[in-house]
Amino acid sequence: MDFVFEERLSDSPFVERIWRTESARAGTFISTAASHSEMVVWKYKGETGLTVRGPETKATPAAAPEDAEFFGIVFKLGTFMPHLPASKLVNHAVTLPEATSKSFWLQGAAWQFPSFENADTFVSRLMREGLLVQDRVVHNVLHDHPHELSIRSIRRRFLQATGLTPKTIQQIERARHALTLLQQGVSILDTVYEAGYFDQPHLTRSLRHFIGQTPAQIAAAYAPDPMSLLYKTQPPTSDMLSLSNVDSTRSA
């Protein structure tokens, strides 16, 4: 099966991007590692649902049914729903209960399912109701802005807001950046250097774990299964690199 994604940016400071796609036939795909959480609205056989997905720390096989529609809101790092702890959403998803065919239950109230077109309005309402918040410390660290907290305090804020340590985020973003380089035709050896890996085996281990393919498979554009949405990523900031050095997570 093949996915054709349509995506757009958002005016919301809480949103990374908004996407939609559909599955013309049933099949499997690779759900690649992602450091961002997201909301996904799906339509299948006349039913509509909304699922909150947390970050994924490794590539996993997944399946999509025939004639299903999907639309997603990817949140910026540090954006989270206080009543759904980020730590409990890592490698996990929660489907919110249906209220009617056009709405779902969220914190005791019925909300109309958002659409690709009105997603920004939907997010703005979540913000006003206090159901979606953003940790500015995480935002400042990710953008190399000044901050006064200790490394230990910042690490704790990352865990609270994203469910992940700075080290894990750095590993995921580096792997996705390496994937982008390879897809653009950069050689494997040059990708090792530009993405900051120790050597080619280090790159291979990382991409197998986070992307589900080897560098050679990516460079040759050979994929036994399609991959989930892969938007362009930027190299980790200097603050992220320094914070990741205090993390005990094994490098991948």
N, C-alpha and C positions, 0 to 999 in steps of 0.2 A: 504494500500500500504506500501511497505517497501523500504527504501533507503539503498544501499550498497555504502559507500563512499570509494574512494581511495584517499589518501592524501599524500603529501610529503612536506618536508621543502624546503627552498629556500636559495640560496647563497646571495640573495639581502638583504641589511640591511633595506630595506623598506617593506619587505614582511614577514608576520607571517607564512603563509603556503599556499599551493596550493591544490585544491581538484577537484574531478569530480565524477559524479554519473549519473544515468539515471532512468527514470520512466517506468517500463514495462507496467504499467496500470495506468489509471487515479485514482486520489484519493486525500484525504486531509492530511495535516500534520500540526504540530505545529512549527511555526517559532519562536524560542526562542529569548529572549533578547540577544543583542550582542553589545559590546562597540566598535568593530572594523568596519570600512567601508570596502567594497570589490567591485571588478568588477566581474560580472557574464556573461559568454558567454553561450547562449542557442541555441539549434538547434531543430526545430520542423516543421514537414511537409515540409522539403526542404528549410526552411528559417533559417537564422542565425541572431542573434542580440546580442548587448552588453549593459548591464545595470549596472550603478553605483549605488550601494546600500549604504545608510548611516547606522549609528548605530540604533539599535532598543531598545527602553526603556521598552518594555513589550512583553510578549508572545502573539502572534496573530495567528488565524487560517489562513491557506493558502491552495492553491490547485495546483496540478501539472497535466498536461495533459498526455495522454498515449503516449508512445514511444517518449519521449523528452529526450534530452541529456543536461547536465549542466556541466560547468567547472568554477571554481572561483579562484580569487586571493585575499586572505585576507591580508589587509595591517596592518602593525604594528601601534600601537597607536601613534598619532602625525604625521602620514603620510597623506597627503591630496593633492587635486588638487586645486590650487589657483583660477581657474576660476569657480569652483563649491564649493561655501562656505559650510563648514561642517555644519554650523547651519541650512542650508536649506535642508540638506540631512537626518536629524534626522527623523526616522520613515517615510522615503520617499525614492524613487528611481527614477533615470532618465535614460531612454533608449536613447542612442545616435542615431542620424539619420543614416540610411543605405546609403552608397555611391554606392556600387555594391553588388552582391551576396557574395563577399568575403571581403568586406571592409566597414568601417563606417567613418563618418565625425567627426573629433575632432579638434576644434580650426582652422577651415578653411582648413584642410588637410585631405586627405583620408588615413586611416590607415587600414592595413590588420588585420583581426580578429586574435588574438593570439590563441595558442593551449596550452593544458596541458604541452606539451613537450617544447615549446619555450617561455613559460611565462616569464622566467628570462630575456631573450633577449628583450622582449617587454617592461618590466618594466625598464630596463636599458636605452632604447631609450626614454621612457617618462621622465626619470630623466635628461638625456642629453638635452632634449628640454625644460626643466623647467616646464613641465606639471604635475609633481609629485614631491613634496618637503616634507621635514620632519623637524619638530620643535625639535631641539635638547634639548631644555629646558624640554619639555614633556618627551622625552626619558630619560634624566638624572634623573628627579624626579621619574619616574617609576622604575628605577634601583638603587635608593638610591645613585646616584652620587652627588657630591657637586654642589651647585648652590647658587647664590647670590641674586636672585630676592625675592621680598616680596611675602607673601602668596596671596595678592590681584593680583599682577602682574602674578603670576603663574596660578591662577584661570582663568584670562583673556586669557592666552596663551592656556590653555586647551580648553576653549570654542572656540577659533579661530581654533585650529588644529583638534579637535575631535567633536565639536558640543555639548559636554557634560561637566558637571562640574566634578571635582574630586570625589565628593560624589556619583554621579550617576554611574560613572565608578566603584567605589569601591563596590557599591551595586550589580551591574551586575556581576562583577568578583567573588564576594563572593558567590552569588547564583550558578554560574556555578561551582565553586569549591565544594560547598556543594553537588551539583548533582553528581559530580565525586566521592566524598566520598561514597555517598549512593549506587551508581552503583558498587563500589568496595566491598560492603558488610559491610561498617561501619554502626553501629547502628544509629538510629535517634538521640538519646541522645548524643552519642559521636560526631556526626556531628554538633550538636548545639554548643558543646564546641570547637571543632577543627576549625570550620568555623567562630567562633566569634559572634554567635547570643546570644541574651539575654536569650531566652527560646524557648521551642518547638513551641508555637504559633507564635513567631517572625519568626522562620524558615519557618513555614507553609505559612504565609502571603507572605514572600519573594519568595518562590518557586512557589506559585500559580501565582504571578504577573510576575515574570521574566522567569519561565520555563513552566508554564501552567499545572503543575501537583503538587500534594501534596507529602510530604515526604513518606507517606505510599504507594502511587501508585508507586513511584520510587523504593522504597525498595523491593516492591513485583514484580517489573518488569512488572507492568500492565500499558499499555499505550493505550488508545482508538485510538490514532493517533500517527504515528512516529514523530520524532523530526528532526529539521534541524541539520546541522553538529555541533557536540559537541566535540571540541578538548579539550585536557587536559589543565586546567588552574592552575595557581599558586596562593597561598594566596597573598593578597595585601601587598605591601612593607610598611615599617614604615612611609616613606614619604607620601604615599597615605593615610594612616590612619590619620596622623596628618592634612593633607590638607582637608580631608573630614569633619573634625570637624568644619571648618569655613563655610561650605556650609549650606545654609538655607533649602536645600531639605529635606523633611521628610524622616526619615529612613524607609527602607522597608526590 
